Amino acid sequence: MQLLMSSPEIVIVSACLAGLCTRYDGRVIASQQCQVKLDRTTWIPVCPEQLGGLATPRCAADISGGNGSDVLNGTAAVICKDGTDVTEAFLKGAHQVLEIARHQNIERAFLKARSPSCGVHRKGVTAMLLKRNGIQLEEFD
């Protein structure tokens, strides 16, 4: 009897969780909990903020006037602590991540908690776009 080996699931992961230098402050802090889950998958690291054209390090940003869904709807903005509006970069990056997910038939994403891009419970811009498109989200610190 021949055993059929299935390919590992392909997931998207916030690059900072995987230990890549993509955090807004330039620090590298991998998530051990996420790394355990990654060991059982094939993964594609993404940083929506970098994909949107922002540098690392960059000014800390937050959503003003709502949450990520509101940013996607055009009724809220993403503003840096210095007052710079980075909404367009956040939107561009979110759509880039969605395109990667679509091209790879990805159904699940591991995302960074408390991020204005990736936070699931915080309803970040990228998290909400992926959720709107049927991608299952898991959040890690």
C-alpha positions in Angstrom: 0.0 0.0 0.0 1.4 3.4 -1.0 0.9 6.3 1.4 0.1 9.6 -0.3 2.1 12.5 1.2 0.2 15.7 1.2 2.0 19.0 0.7 2.3 21.2 3.8 -0.3 24.0 4.0 1.0 27.3 2.6 0.3 30.3 4.9 1.1 33.9 5.0 2.9 35.2 8.1 3.7 38.6 9.4 7.4 38.8 8.6 8.1 40.3 12.1 6.7 37.1 13.7 9.2 35.1 11.7 12.1 37.1 13.1 12.7 39.3 10.0 13.7 43.0 10.5 10.4 44.5 9.5 9.0 46.0 12.8 8.3 49.7 12.8 11.2 50.2 15.3 13.7 48.0 13.5 13.9 45.5 16.4 13.9 41.7 15.7 11.5 39.9 18.0 10.3 36.5 16.7 7.3 34.8 18.1 8.2 31.4 19.5 4.5 30.4 19.6 4.1 31.3 15.9 7.4 29.6 15.0 6.0 26.3 16.4 3.0 26.6 14.0 5.3 27.6 11.1 7.2 24.4 11.5 4.2 22.5 10.2 3.6 24.7 7.1 5.2 26.3 4.1 5.1 30.0 4.8 5.4 33.3 3.0 6.6 36.2 5.1 4.9 39.5 4.4 5.1 43.0 5.8 2.2 45.1 4.5 3.8 48.3 5.7 7.0 47.6 3.7 5.0 46.4 0.7 3.1 49.7 0.9 6.4 51.5 0.5 7.2 52.4 4.2 10.8 52.1 5.4 12.1 50.2 8.4 12.5 51.7 10.9 9.5 54.0 10.5 7.3 56.2 12.7 4.8 54.3 14.9 1.3 54.6 13.4 -2.2 54.1 14.6 -5.7 54.1 13.1 -7.6 57.3 13.7 -11.4 57.5 13.5 -12.2 53.8 13.5 -10.6 50.5 12.6 -9.1 48.7 9.6 -12.5 48.2 8.1 -13.2 51.9 8.3 -9.8 52.6 6.6 -10.8 50.2 3.8 -14.2 52.0 3.5 -12.4 55.4 3.4 -13.9 56.7 6.6 -10.8 56.4 8.9 -7.1 57.1 8.4 -3.7 55.7 9.5 -1.6 58.5 11.1 2.0 58.4 12.4 2.8 59.8 15.8 4.4 62.8 14.0 1.1 63.5 12.2 2.0 62.1 8.8 -0.9 60.4 7.0 0.2 56.9 5.9 -3.2 55.6 4.9 -2.3 55.1 1.3 0.8 53.1 2.1 -1.3 50.9 4.5 -3.9 50.3 1.9 -1.4 49.6 -0.8 0.4 47.1 1.4 -2.8 45.3 2.4 -3.8 44.9 -1.2 -0.3 43.5 -2.1 -0.7 40.9 0.7 -4.1 39.9 -0.6 -2.7 39.5 -4.1 0.0 37.2 -2.8 -2.6 35.2 -0.9 -4.7 34.9 -4.1 -1.8 33.9 -6.3 -0.8 31.1 -3.9 -4.4 30.0 -3.0 -3.7 30.7 0.7 -6.5 30.2 3.1 -4.9 31.1 6.4 -2.7 33.9 7.7 -0.6 34.2 11.0 -0.6 37.9 11.9 1.0 40.2 14.5 -1.2 41.1 17.4 -1.8 44.8 18.2 -0.5 46.0 14.8 -2.5 48.7 12.9 -1.9 46.5 9.8 -2.1 43.0 11.0 -3.8 43.0 14.4 -6.8 40.7 14.3 -8.6 41.7 17.5 -7.5 45.3 16.9 -9.0 45.0 13.4 -6.0 46.2 11.4 -6.2 47.2 7.8 -4.6 44.1 6.3 -6.3 41.7 8.7 -9.7 43.1 7.8 -9.0 43.0 4.0 -7.9 39.3 4.3 -10.9 38.5 6.5 -13.3 40.2 3.9 -11.8 37.8 1.4 -12.4 34.6 3.3 -8.9 34.1 4.7 -8.7 32.6 8.2 -6.7 34.7 10.6 -4.6 33.7 13.6 -3.0 36.3 15.8 0.3 36.0 17.7 2.4 38.3 20.0 
